[in-house]
Amino acid sequence: MVHWADYMAEKIIKERGDKEEYVVESGITPSGYVHIGNFRELFTAYIVGHALRDKGKKVRHIHMWDDYDRFRKVPKNVPKEWSEYLTMPVSEVPDPWGCHDSYADHFMSIFEEEVEKLGIEVDFLRASRLYKSGEYANEIRLALEKRSEIMEILNKFRDMAKQPHLPEDWQPIQIYCPKCRKEAEFVKWDGEWKVAYRCSHCGAEGETDIREGNVKLRWRVDWPMRWAHFKVDFEPAGKDHLAAGSSYDTGKEIVEKIFGWNAPMTLMYEFVGIKGQKGKMSGSKGNVILLSDLYEVLEPGVIRFIYARHRPNKEIKIDLGLGLLNLYDEFDRVERLYFGLEEAKNLEEAEELKRTYELSMPSLSSRLIAQAPFRFLVVLVQMPHLTEEKIIEILKEQGHVPAQLDEEDLNRIRLRIQLAKNWVEKYAPNEVKFEIQEKIPQIEISKEIREALMEVAEWLEGREKFTVDELNSVIFNAAKKRNIPSKKYFKVLYNLFIGKDRGPRLAPFLASLDREFVIKRLRLEG
């Protein structure tokens, strides 16, 4: 089965022709925190670009920050006083938190740093700089010249949607007052480079030259203009932009008839959310999960894998609860499949998974970097006596990682140890959490179970070194020869050590504890 990104790459080459360079684009307005749903747009463009590169093509990935959009509303997490900046460009609204040059810069900087951690190469462009540098001046003038034709296209789609036509004085541009920087009213265009304006906010009026950067195209004209300007071949979009008669449909006609370029190919992507969270995430509402939040519990490779394995038109629900353990198990299995260290049951499925892994990685290692099983780390990090180095030692002793580790292996193991600690603190359900009991709990223990515990203690006492499998056999056999029901037996064992009826896999858990402590507890001493 062909991976969806490869299918799209082949389609682009076929329909756009063999080009020296293909351009893929993503874009976001930094009106609030850029969340894991917004990231899907960038990643969809990235992975299609990755697939094109794998076919030997040169690719430029542009991510457009629409930071010259106006400040429309004050989000919940921003002081109400910021209403005085409404209608100014978001790139010129002050940062409410005082740590960045502007409101927009605050959100853009966070996201750019997050993307850098994923190793994704992308050309971040800022609309504010492009407009102010005069780069779009010719296109703005062209839009003014062809205002009637643009209106005709937009009205045609408004007819389909049974919406009223645009007013006769509608213009394809908006103007920022050179004095107060708020949105000003259009008065007239001189047919060349000057646009007259009147500002109702500060009372200023006069003319501004299109090349000075105070004039901006409206969204439905700006988007198709950009496609032509940067010669974009592919850009994914949310379903709101791809609904019938929406901005992609109008943009397709505008870019062809006004700007002389074919609309880029596209893919509709669905929302991304967190399992159990209600409602759609919104950066301006503040109810968001950022990539930074995922970094607290997920390796960068796992994050990329989540997005790569889901077709864009399928909703992603990331499970930060118990499902996260399964996610790590699956990722590690696919990684072993890729490096030929695990046999596949279904060859066709295995090939797709291997390709998904390949597309998840900006650069591939020549070997498998040591995998510390996340599920087991969750157990180990809850043992207060275990240092990071001791955890690594246990992983080696129990055969989870190689005996010889280089710096790359150790860095990955240490990262996973920290991620497991974070998960236990923030998201782990109570059924996974435990505390080693300092004293023997008051529980009823039958004579047969006492004898079985003593047998395991005596076996441990005579061995400084043993395998988890050997310990597992001793624990089971001690109960089996006395006909002790497993449920009853394990309930006692778990209560003795963690004060709960259930817990982690017993043999690896006991093998990770101090041997003398385990012997003493099994003997019911202290």
ABEGO torsion letter per residue (X at the ends): XBBAAAAAAAAAAAAAEBBABBBBBBBBBBABBBBAAAAAAAAAAAAAAAAAAAAGBBBBBBBBBBAABBBABBBAABBAAAAAABGBBAAABBBAAGABABAAAAAAAAAAAAAAAAGBBBBBBBAAAAAAAGAAAAAAAAAAAAAAAAAAAAAAAAAAAGBBBBBAABBABBBBBAAAGBBBBBABBAGBABBBBBBAAAGBBEBBBAAAGABBBBAAAAAAAAAAAAGBABBBBBAAAABBGBAAAAAAAAAAAAAGBBBBBBBBBBBBBBBGBBEBBBAAAGBBBBAAAAAAABBAAAAAAAAAABBAABBBBBBABAAAAAAAAAAAAAAAAAAGABBBABAAAAAAAAAAAAAABABBBABBBBBBBAAAAAAAAABAABBAAAAAAAAAAAGABBABBBAAAAAAAAAAAAAAAAAAAAABBAAABBBBBABBBBBBBBAAAAAAAAAAAAAAAABABBBAAAAAAAAAAAAAAAGBBAAAAAAAAAAAAAGBABBBBAAAAAAABBAAAAAAAAAGBX
